[in-house]
């Protein structure tokens, strides 16, 4: 059941829909967080590691793990999704 108090494009609503098999909602979550996730991965990798591994490869592996664990994600705040993704990365 849709909660009218939760905006349709909020992280919580999108994640709820994605967890229930909505591919469009999942695509929206990925589109919203891929850029910020990639920036954090680049920063944490440092130059030396980036000489051997592409940040995009780490991001792709992170998304694969995230999809496997999507059912465990609970969105409690605006930063929940990004923190969860970073913890996987």
C-alpha positions as CSV (number, residue, x, y, z in Angstrom):
1,X,0.0,0.0,0.0
2,X,1.3,3.5,-0.9
3,X,1.8,5.9,2.0
4,X,0.5,9.3,0.8
5,X,2.8,11.0,3.3
6,X,5.9,9.7,1.5
7,X,6.8,11.5,-1.7
8,X,6.7,9.2,-4.7
9,X,10.3,10.1,-5.8
10,X,11.8,9.8,-2.3
11,X,14.5,7.3,-1.6
12,X,12.2,5.4,0.7
13,X,9.5,5.1,-1.9
14,X,11.9,4.2,-4.7
15,X,13.6,1.5,-2.6
16,X,10.3,0.1,-1.5
17,X,9.1,-0.2,-5.1
18,X,12.5,-1.6,-6.2
19,X,12.3,-4.2,-3.4
20,X,8.9,-5.2,-4.8
21,X,10.3,-5.8,-8.3
22,X,9.7,-2.4,-9.9
23,X,12.5,-2.1,-12.5
24,X,11.9,1.6,-13.2
25,X,12.3,2.4,-9.5
26,X,15.5,0.4,-9.4
27,X,16.8,2.3,-12.4
28,X,16.0,5.6,-10.7
29,X,17.9,4.5,-7.6
30,X,20.9,3.6,-9.7
31,X,20.7,6.8,-11.7
32,X,20.5,8.9,-8.5
33,X,23.4,7.2,-6.7
34,X,25.8,6.0,-9.3
35,X,27.6,9.4,-9.6
36,X,28.0,10.0,-5.9
37,X,29.1,6.4,-5.3
38,X,31.7,6.6,-8.0
39,X,33.1,9.9,-6.6
40,X,33.5,8.3,-3.2
41,X,35.1,5.2,-4.6
42,X,37.6,7.4,-6.5
43,X,38.5,9.3,-3.4
44,X,39.0,6.3,-1.3
45,X,41.0,4.4,-3.8
46,X,43.8,6.9,-4.2
47,X,46.1,7.3,-7.2
48,X,48.2,4.2,-6.6
49,X,45.2,1.8,-6.6
50,X,43.6,3.6,-9.6
51,X,46.7,2.6,-11.6
52,X,45.6,-1.0,-11.3
53,X,41.8,-0.9,-10.9
54,X,39.2,1.3,-12.5
55,X,36.8,3.0,-10.1
56,X,33.9,2.1,-12.5
57,X,34.8,-1.7,-12.0
58,X,34.5,-1.3,-8.2
59,X,31.2,0.6,-8.7
60,X,29.8,-2.2,-10.9
61,X,30.8,-4.9,-8.4
62,X,29.2,-2.7,-5.7
63,X,25.9,-2.6,-7.6
64,X,25.9,-6.3,-8.1
65,X,26.3,-6.9,-4.4
66,X,23.7,-4.2,-3.6
67,X,21.2,-6.0,-5.9
68,X,21.8,-9.3,-4.1
69,X,21.2,-7.5,-0.7
70,X,18.5,-5.1,-1.8
71,X,15.9,-6.7,0.5
72,X,18.0,-5.9,3.6
73,X,18.1,-2.1,2.9
74,X,16.0,0.0,5.2
75,X,15.8,3.7,4.3
76,X,15.7,5.7,7.5
77,X,17.2,9.0,6.3
78,X,18.2,10.9,3.2
79,X,21.7,9.4,3.4
80,X,20.8,5.8,4.1
81,X,21.1,4.6,0.5
82,X,24.5,6.2,-0.1
83,X,25.9,5.0,3.3
84,X,24.7,1.5,2.5
85,X,26.3,1.5,-0.9
86,X,29.6,2.8,0.4
87,X,29.6,0.1,3.1
88,X,29.3,-2.5,0.4
89,X,32.0,-0.8,-1.8
